[in-house]
Amino acid sequence: MRKINELELAKELIRYPSITPKDAGAINFLSKQLRSLGFKCKEISDLTRFKEFKCKILEFKDKKSKPIKNLYARLGTKQPNLCYAGHTDVVPPGNISDWTVNPFKPSIKKNYLIGRGANDMKSSIACFVSAVNKFLKNKSKFNGSISFLITGDEEGLAINGTKKVVEYLKRKKEKINFCIVGEPTNPNKLGEMIKIGRRGSLTGKIEISGVQGHVAYPHLLNNPINTLVNICKRLKEKKLDKGNKNFQPSNLEFTGIYVDNKAHNVIPARAKAQFNIRYNNFHTANSLKKKINLIVNNLCKKNKCKFKIEYIANGDSFLTKPGKTIYMAKKIVKKITKINPKFSTTGGTSDARFIKKIAPCLEFGLVNKTMHRVDECVSISDLRKLTDIYKNILVEYFK
């Protein structure tokens, strides 16, 4: 078995410009690395032998979205099955001239690895692969299984990624006992935070229709902007809740207001707004839709406007109750980083919202200060520490 170094593997992964939905070869490369550790790739038509089937690249597509490559790989046939989940896709680099390096030609400066995906989250994948490599060198036979669930569709619409892999695994009756999601979870220093849940996310688009005409005769018209402004005001004023011991208060934030009107002397026919709600376990997507629809409907009825609302529900909130595995991970993080991590549900969404349907999850990865930014980077020291954390979790989990 060859030695796999987390830094070199991270650099190799970053070299693939895998901007969602493009894979650019990243999944195939990772599959080869796992095969070198014993995750054997082979096609098996007999579904009763699925548990022997170690590594599979899964491509999903539909008429409305681009095809996405995903990877599910497993080493071992016994339970328990400890899974690591992550994504190889990255966000666009933006203006490359703003970077001090080529974002897809990783560089090291002042003991930091710089490149798109260094932080979110190719380096975390490299750390777990390296951790598995070190674990197997000391314990080639262990009582259980290790698996990887890697997607190329986390930063995008998440239609053909982890969501469909989870559905696939359910159909195959594949059992995952616990999952570590390697998203960057720490605000400032490695070891500060373990995520044990996430808020839900609901996006909405409102379109108000009025009566278009000359701005000098507003009494003959119906300006949809006035109604939309009142709706925005009412929705922002309405406090959804005060939060609880596990979640911060739910929040609605407007992210766009659009009026397609370049003429200064015309009242437009339509006005649109976009918003997003990050919500806790006091709500579901459906309960929030009902609240919003009632407010919009009442104001539009009062102002004699028509309206349309479209929603995109990205997943309800969830919480993994801390148990033996989570407390074990917390103890290891504290030992290696000298920081006592706190349990949290803050931040954006992650693919744990899909995986929690088949397995309990915790999220722990790198420092997230530079994710999605120019000169995204990660401390090389943190890479070594994260590899040690993951390796020690493997050791303790399979004791």
Secondary structure, DSSP 8 states (H G I E B T S, - for coil): -----HHHHHHHHHTS--BTT--TTHHHHHHHHHHTTT--B-----GGGGGG--EEEEEEEETTEEEEEEEEEEE-SSS-EEEEEEE--B-----GGGSSS-TTS-EEETTEEESTTTTTTHHHHHHHHHHHHHHHHH-SS-SSEEEEEEES-SSS--SSSHHHHHHHHHHTT---SEEEE----BSSSTTSEEE-EE-EEEEEEEEEE-B-EETT-GGGSB-HHHHHHHHHHHHHHS------SSS---EEEEEEEE-----TTEE-SEEEEEEEEEE-TT--HHHHHHHHHHHHHHHHHHHT-EEEEEEEE----EE----HHHHHHHHHHHHHHS---EEE--SS--THHHHTTTS-EEE--SB-TTTTSTT-EEEHHHHHHHHHHHHHHHHHHT-
